[in-house]
């Protein structure tokens, strides 16, 4: 009962400030705003909260892995824009180089990043690190859109003999996403991020 009350209080607090969506009958996912709307060298994460609203264990991602849209090796991608002369303008995001071996390796044909078990009435928070997008941000007004992988429709097309070590072509799995609205934040002073990660 105490756990249920804590869950209800958490949902109430989240719903007042976040963008929340229910997926099926088992999970609610919330994109949280930037704390105080300000990003600096010490505060550079966005939060995604998973809440198990069912009475059974479910699987949620262990961590967020930024990648291209439709990449089977990632579970989130982002678009970021900066306000320039009164208009928000799209900024480039990182280039990811994947080897042909990884793309064609049979073992990774239907890959999905690791997940962990989330028990009934429990929640988990994953952090999206802005350092995944750039090592330097100028001062100014920004907004970001996050797209979280929530389902994968497998490509079952036969592309080669089962005995082959590699498939001749990568799979065409279709990744489905839950998209946030724009999340706005301000950078008051130009910041550089150290390459050393968390």
C-alpha positions as CSV (number, residue, x, y, z in Angstrom):
1,X,0.0,0.0,0.0
2,X,2.8,2.4,0.9
3,X,4.5,1.6,-2.5
4,X,1.3,2.4,-4.3
5,X,0.9,5.7,-2.5
6,X,4.4,6.7,-3.4
7,X,3.8,5.8,-7.0
8,X,0.6,7.9,-7.1
9,X,2.5,10.8,-5.6
10,X,5.3,10.5,-8.1
11,X,2.8,10.4,-11.0
12,X,1.0,13.4,-9.7
13,X,4.3,15.4,-9.4
14,X,5.5,14.3,-12.8
15,X,2.2,15.1,-14.6
16,X,2.4,18.7,-13.3
17,X,5.7,19.5,-15.0
18,X,6.4,16.9,-17.7
19,X,5.3,15.5,-21.0
20,X,3.8,12.1,-20.2
21,X,2.5,9.3,-22.4
22,X,1.0,5.9,-21.5
23,X,2.2,3.0,-23.6
24,X,-0.3,0.1,-23.5
25,X,-1.5,-0.9,-20.1
26,X,1.9,-1.3,-18.4
27,X,4.0,1.8,-18.6
28,X,4.0,5.6,-18.5
29,X,7.0,7.5,-19.9
30,X,7.7,11.1,-19.0
31,X,10.1,13.6,-20.6
32,X,11.1,16.0,-17.9
33,X,11.9,19.7,-18.5
34,X,15.4,21.1,-17.9
35,X,15.7,22.1,-14.2
36,X,15.2,25.8,-14.0
37,X,15.4,25.9,-17.8
38,X,19.2,26.5,-17.6
39,X,22.0,24.3,-18.8
40,X,25.6,24.8,-17.7
41,X,28.8,22.7,-17.3
42,X,27.5,21.1,-14.2
43,X,23.9,20.5,-15.3
44,X,23.6,19.0,-18.7
45,X,21.2,16.1,-18.5
46,X,17.6,15.6,-19.6
47,X,15.5,13.0,-17.7
48,X,13.2,10.4,-19.1
49,X,11.2,8.6,-16.4
50,X,9.7,5.2,-16.8
51,X,6.8,4.1,-14.4
52,X,5.5,0.6,-14.3
53,X,1.7,1.1,-13.8
54,X,1.0,-2.6,-14.1
55,X,1.0,-5.5,-11.6
56,X,3.7,-7.4,-13.4
57,X,7.4,-6.9,-14.1
58,X,8.3,-5.2,-17.4
59,X,11.5,-4.5,-19.3
60,X,12.9,-1.0,-19.8
61,X,16.1,0.2,-21.2
62,X,19.2,0.0,-19.0
63,X,20.6,3.3,-20.5
64,X,20.1,5.7,-23.3
65,X,22.2,5.2,-26.4
66,X,22.1,8.1,-28.9
67,X,22.1,7.1,-32.6
68,X,20.7,7.9,-36.0
69,X,16.9,7.5,-36.5
70,X,16.0,3.9,-37.4
71,X,19.4,2.6,-36.1
72,X,19.0,-0.7,-34.4
73,X,22.1,0.1,-32.3
74,X,20.5,3.0,-30.5
75,X,17.3,3.7,-28.5
76,X,17.1,7.5,-28.7
77,X,17.8,10.3,-31.1
78,X,17.5,14.0,-30.7
79,X,17.0,17.2,-32.8
80,X,18.4,20.4,-31.3
81,X,17.8,23.9,-32.5
82,X,19.2,27.3,-31.5
83,X,17.4,30.6,-31.7
84,X,19.2,32.8,-34.2
85,X,17.8,36.2,-35.1
86,X,14.4,35.3,-33.7
87,X,14.1,32.0,-35.5
88,X,15.0,28.5,-34.2
89,X,17.5,26.9,-36.6
90,X,18.5,23.2,-36.7
91,X,22.0,22.4,-35.5
92,X,24.0,19.5,-36.8
93,X,24.2,16.3,-34.7
94,X,27.1,13.9,-34.5
95,X,28.2,11.6,-37.3
96,X,28.3,7.9,-36.3
97,X,30.5,5.5,-38.2
98,X,29.5,1.9,-38.1
99,X,31.7,-0.8,-39.7
100,X,30.2,-2.9,-42.5
101,X,31.0,-6.0,-40.3
102,X,28.7,-4.7,-37.5
103,X,26.0,-3.8,-39.9
104,X,26.0,-7.2,-41.6
105,X,26.9,-9.4,-38.7
106,X,24.2,-12.0,-38.3
107,X,24.4,-11.7,-34.5
108,X,23.3,-8.0,-34.7
109,X,20.7,-8.4,-37.4
110,X,17.8,-7.7,-35.0
111,X,19.6,-5.8,-32.2
112,X,18.0,-3.9,-29.4
113,X,20.0,-2.2,-26.6
114,X,20.0,-4.0,-23.3
115,X,17.0,-3.8,-21.0
116,X,16.5,-4.4,-17.3
117,X,13.5,-5.6,-15.3
118,X,11.3,-2.9,-13.6
119,X,9.0,-4.3,-11.0
120,X,5.3,-3.4,-10.5
121,X,4.7,0.1,-9.2
122,X,8.3,1.0,-9.5
123,X,10.0,3.8,-11.6
124,X,13.3,4.3,-13.2
125,X,15.0,7.5,-14.5
126,X,17.4,7.5,-17.4
127,X,19.5,10.6,-18.3
128,X,20.1,12.0,-21.7
129,X,23.5,13.7,-21.7
130,X,23.9,16.8,-23.9
131,X,27.5,15.8,-24.4
132,X,26.2,13.2,-26.8
133,X,25.4,16.1,-29.2
134,X,28.3,18.4,-28.9
135,X,31.4,19.2,-26.8
136,X,30.7,23.0,-27.0
137,X,27.6,25.1,-26.8
138,X,27.5,28.9,-27.3
139,X,25.3,31.0,-25.1
140,X,21.8,31.4,-26.3
141,X,18.3,30.0,-26.4
142,X,17.9,26.3,-27.4
143,X,15.2,23.7,-27.7
144,X,15.5,19.9,-28.1
145,X,13.2,17.2,-29.2
146,X,13.8,13.6,-27.9
147,X,12.7,10.5,-29.7
148,X,12.6,7.3,-27.6
149,X,12.5,3.8,-29.1
150,X,9.4,2.0,-27.8
151,X,9.0,-0.8,-30.3
152,X,10.7,-2.6,-33.2
153,X,8.9,-4.3,-36.1
154,X,11.2,-7.0,-37.2
155,X,12.1,-7.5,-40.9
156,X,11.6,-11.2,-41.5
157,X,12.8,-11.1,-45.2
158,X,15.2,-14.0,-45.9
159,X,18.4,-12.6,-47.2
160,X,20.9,-15.5,-47.1
161,X,21.4,-19.1,-46.0
162,X,21.3,-19.7,-42.3
163,X,24.8,-21.2,-42.4
164,X,26.2,-17.9,-43.7
165,X,28.4,-16.0,-41.2
166,X,27.1,-12.7,-42.5
167,X,23.9,-11.5,-44.2
168,X,24.5,-9.8,-47.6
169,X,22.3,-6.9,-46.6
170,X,21.5,-5.2,-43.3
171,X,18.0,-5.8,-41.9
172,X,15.2,-3.3,-42.5
173,X,13.7,-3.5,-39.0
174,X,11.3,-0.6,-38.4
175,X,11.9,1.2,-35.2
176,X,8.9,3.1,-33.6
177,X,9.5,6.1,-31.4
178,X,7.7,8.1,-28.8
179,X,8.5,11.8,-29.4
180,X,8.6,14.6,-26.9
181,X,7.4,18.1,-27.6
182,X,10.1,20.8,-27.8
183,X,12.0,21.1,-24.5
184,X,13.4,24.6,-24.1
185,X,16.5,25.7,-22.2
186,X,19.0,28.6,-21.9
187,X,22.8,28.6,-21.9
188,X,23.9,31.8,-20.3
189,X,27.6,31.4,-20.8
190,X,29.5,29.4,-23.5
191,X,30.4,26.0,-22.2
192,X,32.9,23.3,-23.2
193,X,32.4,19.8,-22.0
194,X,35.4,17.7,-21.1
195,X,35.7,14.5,-23.3
196,X,35.8,12.4,-20.1
197,X,32.4,10.9,-19.8
198,X,30.2,10.3,-16.6
